[in-house]
């Protein structure tokens, strides 16, 4: 006699951000899936799932941060193993989507790596992607599978709401982040300003003028990602020159590569608030850095996907 079909959820973490993976499964109230991941002497990755995944709804948690290429391959290999082991559905939970900054061609003979990563994920057999604060929302259009695009805004805004900062102005570091800054300012009931910047080369920033009133105000710089911290720290210096009294900064993804830590430490930024989409190495921890966990949002999203419920209800009609 045939057994009635039953749903089964399993959550596995790669090696890119195991602490976040554990926080997510703890929030879900389930045990983490058992998987063995190792490397051959030449650097090739070996994966073996240590329990049956046949017919299961599987979620793979892997953030595509440093070492980016290794973490991408690890995710693809894990997904391939799951499909060959007859998992019913494989969802990639990618808190930080690597290669997202190359989302279009700006000059001749350049790649579009955000599309390349989307193709790799789909061609491996991944059925769904759950990610957070893409560098450009249009990257969702590179996929022919469902993409649940989460935002860390509720967590970040809630943190700054509790600080009750007086005479606050939210500042966009460039015109590309005006929409993000506007959402922050609406939720915090604050003013809005924009920094005009030029970028003569990769990871090189020159900040020009401020559009908006910042003199005598507490400024909050908001961005989706901080890599070498050139944009955010030069922006902070500009705001101080323009008369801002205190500088706070916030971003979802703290890449913090190259001279980032030194720049942040020496900058006039009083506090930089990030989330744990990317793990923070011990040597990068600073007193002015605050890390907030996005595990509650991802656990809710995973549960809603598994239960075939709406994910957008987590953020409201306006995306937050």
WOUR-V679947 format. One record per run of one state. SS is the DSSP state (H for helix, E for strand, - for the rest). FROM is the first residue (numbers start at 0). LEN is the number of residues. If there is no record, write none. Layout:
ss:from:len
SS:FROM:LEN
SS:FROM:LEN
This chain:
ss:from:len
-:0:8
E:8:5
-:13:4
H:17:11
-:28:6
E:34:5
-:39:5
E:44:5
-:49:7
E:56:5
-:61:6
H:67:17
-:84:4
E:88:6
-:94:18
H:112:11
-:123:4
E:127:5
-:132:4
H:136:6
-:142:3
E:145:5
-:150:2
H:152:11
-:163:4
E:167:5
-:172:2
H:174:14
-:188:2
E:190:11
-:201:2
E:203:8
-:211:6
E:217:9
-:226:3
H:229:12
-:241:4
E:245:9
-:254:5
H:259:7
-:266:2
E:268:7
-:275:6
H:281:3
-:284:4
E:288:4
-:292:2
H:294:12
-:306:5
H:311:3
-:314:6
